[in-house]
Amino acid sequence: MSIPDNSNDPVDIKELNEIMADDMELIQECFSEFIQDWPGAYVEIKSAILEKNAQKLNESAHKLKGTLKYLAAEPAANAAYSLEAAGKEKDMADIDNKLLNLKDKCQSLIDYINNFNQ
């Protein structure tokens, strides 16, 4: 019997359990916080893009990336990193696609969390 390939999952549950020391209550709390904080984080990143404020984009995406890494949500963390790097390098090329990718990855994470809580 082989271990299932969960590489497409929005969360690496094994890594998450390591980060959170198998504390299910802490995992649930962090998931709930993410769901509460995500809309504000998205608005912050989107407004930085609309304002063409590279520093604000870098800072907002960096903060979100840290949260996503803590949740072992690598696909979403990578999407946040691409926006962080764009802000750091003041490179707004393809920024709309990067924002859409982040939104999609975080929506997958939210769907995962909602199923996880059932």
C-alpha positions in Angstrom: 0.0 0.0 0.0 1.4 3.4 -0.9 0.9 6.8 0.7 -1.6 8.9 -1.3 -0.1 11.7 -3.3 -1.6 14.8 -1.8 0.6 17.2 -3.6 -2.4 18.9 -5.1 -4.0 19.5 -1.7 -4.0 23.2 -0.6 -2.5 22.1 2.8 0.3 19.7 3.6 -1.5 18.1 6.6 1.6 16.2 7.7 3.6 19.5 7.8 0.7 21.3 9.5 0.5 18.7 12.2 4.3 19.1 12.8 4.0 22.9 12.9 1.1 22.8 15.3 2.3 19.8 17.4 -0.8 17.7 16.5 -2.9 20.3 18.4 -6.3 20.0 16.6 -7.8 22.9 18.6 -4.9 25.1 17.5 -5.3 24.0 13.9 -9.1 24.8 14.0 -8.4 28.2 15.6 -5.8 29.1 13.0 -8.0 28.0 10.2 -10.9 30.1 11.6 -8.6 33.1 11.9 -7.5 32.8 8.3 -11.1 32.7 7.1 -11.8 35.8 9.1 -8.6 37.7 8.0 -8.5 36.6 4.3 -11.0 39.2 3.0 -9.1 42.1 4.6 -5.8 40.8 3.4 -7.1 40.4 -0.1 -8.5 44.0 -0.1 -5.2 45.3 1.2 -3.2 43.6 -1.6 -5.7 44.6 -4.3 -5.7 48.2 -3.2 -1.9 48.3 -3.2 -2.0 47.1 -6.8 -4.7 49.6 -7.8 -2.6 52.4 -6.1 0.5 51.0 -7.9 2.1 51.1 -4.4 4.9 48.5 -4.7 6.0 48.8 -1.1 2.5 48.3 0.3 2.1 45.3 -2.0 5.4 43.8 -0.8 4.5 44.3 2.8 0.9 43.0 2.5 1.8 40.0 0.5 4.7 39.2 2.8 2.4 39.2 5.8 -0.1 36.9 4.1 2.7 34.6 2.9 3.8 34.1 6.5 0.3 33.2 7.6 0.0 30.7 4.7 3.3 29.1 5.4 2.3 28.7 9.1 -0.8 26.9 7.8 1.4 24.7 5.6 -0.6 26.0 2.6 2.3 26.0 0.1 0.4 26.6 -3.1 -1.2 29.8 -1.7 2.0 30.8 0.0 3.8 30.6 -3.4 1.1 32.7 -5.0 1.5 35.3 -2.2 5.3 35.2 -2.7 4.9 36.0 -6.4 3.0 39.2 -5.4 5.5 40.0 -2.7 8.4 39.7 -5.2 6.5 41.8 -7.7 6.2 44.5 -5.0 9.8 44.2 -3.9 11.1 44.5 -7.5 8.5 47.1 -8.5 7.4 44.9 -11.3 3.7 45.2 -12.0 3.8 43.1 -15.2 1.2 40.3 -15.2 0.1 41.5 -11.8 -3.6 40.8 -12.4 -2.9 37.2 -13.2 -0.8 36.9 -10.0 -3.6 38.4 -8.0 -6.1 36.0 -9.6 -3.8 33.1 -8.9 -3.7 34.1 -5.2 -7.4 34.4 -5.0 -7.9 31.0 -6.6 -5.3 29.3 -4.3 -6.8 30.9 -1.2 -10.3 29.9 -2.2 -9.1 26.3 -2.6 -7.7 26.7 0.9 -11.0 28.0 2.3 -12.8 25.1 0.6 -10.3 22.7 2.2 -10.8 24.3 5.6 -14.6 24.1 5.3 -14.4 20.4 4.5 -11.8 19.9 7.2 -14.2 21.3 9.8 -17.0 18.8 9.0 
